[in-house]
Amino acid sequence: GHVGPELVGHVAMPLLEGCTHAFLDLGANAGVQTRKLHQPKLYSRSHFVPLFQKAGFYEDGAVRCAIGVEPAREYWPRL
């Protein structure tokens, strides 16, 4: 049988290469905070969206990247 951790997703380039802004979500659950980063209009009432704005994630020329880490397997299909 399989022993050890599974690789979910892949990394084809150095992580965060080309990003001007990076968001690290530890304990990402279903990835909602990352969706708030990339789809702020869908989450206009979120407290996170103004934080992303203040940090410059939405400035012209910004290249937003996000890394979500979630150890609970039940969330993996959604991520």
N, C-alpha and C positions, 0 to 999 in steps of 0.2 A: 504494500500500500504506500501511499504518499506520506512522506515524513518531512517536516519542516514547513516554513512559511510559503505561501503562494504569492506569486507576482501578479498583481492586478494592474492592468494598464501597462504602459511601457515608457521608456525614456529614450528618445532617439537622438537627442542633443544634450549638451550640458544643461542641467536644470537651470531655468530662469535666464538662459542666454537670450539677449535681445529685449528683456523686460526693463522698463523704466520704473515700474512700481510692482511690488510683489505682496501678496496676502497669504499668510500661512495660517491655516485653520486646523488646529490640533483638537481632535475630537469632533470631527466634521459632521457626525451623524449622517443625515441625508443630503448634506451639501447646500442647505438653504442660504447660509451666509455668503457662500461663493456666488450663488444665483443673484443675491442682492447686489453684489459687486458688479456683475456683468449685465444685469437687467434691472437697473435702479427704478425705472418707471413702473415696473410691476410691484415694487415694494416702497411706494412713496411715503408710507407711514412708518417705515422702519427707522430705528435709531442708528443703525449702521450706515445707511446711505449718507447722511451728513458727515460722518467720520471719514468715509472714503473720499468725499468731496474735499474736506479740509486737508486731507493728506495728499491731494493732487492727483488722485486716480483718474479723474475725469477731465484733466487739462488737455488742451489740444496737443497732439503728438504723444500723449501718454500711451504706453504699451502695458496693459494690465495683465498680470499673470497671477494665478492662484494655485496653491498646493493644499489639498485637503488630506488629512491623515485620520483614518478611522479604524481602530482595531476591532470593533464589533462587526462580525460577519453579516449580521442581519441587514446592515445598511449598504453593504458592498454593491448589490445589484442596482441601487439607485444612484451610486456615485459615478 
